[in-house]
Amino acid sequence: MRKSALSILPVLVFNFLTGCNEPAENIETSIITTIPFAEAKEFKLSDFVEEQKYILLSTDEDALFKRVDKLIAKNEHFYLFDHLANSGVLVFDKDGNFVQKIGDFGDGPKQLKGITDFQVGDNGEIQLLDKRNKSITIYSPEGILREQIAIQVNSGGFAQLGDKWFLAINFDHQNENLVSNQILGVFDATMELDSLYFHYAEEAFNVNLYYHAGLLSTAENKLIYHRPPNDTISIFSKDGQLANRLIIDFAENRLPEEAVNDFNIVDSYRAQDASFRYLQTPALLAGDYIVGIILSTKQEFWTYAYKISSNELYSSKVDLSQLHLKDMMLAGAYRDDKVVVSMIDPVTFSQDSKPDAYPEHVRTHLENEGSVLLLHYLKP
């Protein structure tokens, strides 16, 4: 049986991404874009999506998983993994049939000890980031080990764009000869350091919490870096240069810095019925859009989409008492044919207010512990 320990909000909030904000940097104001959240246009799904389709994921024994921390749609396949399980990356074909698992775990010289992130190249290669081994292991599309690339920093997230490697650098066990409290490093094709960006807040080192360095998303020769919970998304060009810093301005509702740097404080705000807002879950680059989730300490919930070319922000507040997943864009992955992919698992489906709105075969699959991918085909 496929099990999930996640309710709707934990599904959207990757448990291993709790992090702290970066302090202000000496960044040219010309590349900082501030969008007032209060001025966001209404995010109506029908304005963005022209068609939806479902893909039922296989429930074969080898294809079972407990939760999905990351989903990638590429090369007519779907790839997913669970950060807390050493089950490797599960690969499904375009129809949801299970293909294979990628990743051999153990203590051998060519084996993995734990994946913290993965990517899929345009050529179909699967790249697995092993934090404990400080390496990126590359497999062929068929699952054959090709090489292991040593990295010089303790990284929790990565991406390759063109001939550049982007590594999100964890605040602990930094390479003092290479890094000075920086968060994001850009490396060349041989893993030699090219440039460093952003810094951890000094107070982060006085807080006994696990901090993840953030994750990266690529699409159409762009890359975005986001480290929730915060209000800022960084956009990079193919040559590794910072092109834009998008700040969603929550004004007086912005999450205070002390809470950004110590997520335990957020719980005290909830107890006070405060309504501070912040970006949560890694933002996803979807062609000309950046999409994601906004939460508040009052347990409020919005979906949002930022259109890069026109500098427009769209948002929609979700009534959790009337939750209907089919009417929301809970973006998990982006496919190059302009399709945003959401995942619906049995637990989240059990909270849907309109189960009868789904086709019978989809509803039956979910009720029998299967998971479903919902494809949103974006309008031109």
Beta strands, then each sheet from edge to edge (+ up, - down):
strand 1: 32-36
strand 2: 41-42
strand 3: 49-56
strand 4: 70-74
strand 5: 77-81
strand 6: 89-93
strand 7: 98-102
strand 8: 115-120
strand 9: 126-130
strand 10: 135-139
strand 11: 145-150
strand 12: 155-161
strand 13: 164-169
strand 14: 182-187
strand 15: 193-199
strand 16: 215-219
strand 17: 222-226
strand 18: 232-237
strand 19: 242-249
strand 20: 277-286
strand 21: 289-296
strand 22: 301-307
strand 23: 312-317
strand 24: 333-335
strand 25: 339-344
strand 26: 372-378
sheet 1: 1+ 19+ 18- 17+ 16-
sheet 2: 2+ 23+ 22- 21+ 20-
sheet 3: 3+ 26- 25+ 24-
sheet 4: 4+ 5- 6+ 7-
sheet 5: 8+ 9- 10+ 11-
sheet 6: 12+ 13- 14+ 15-
end
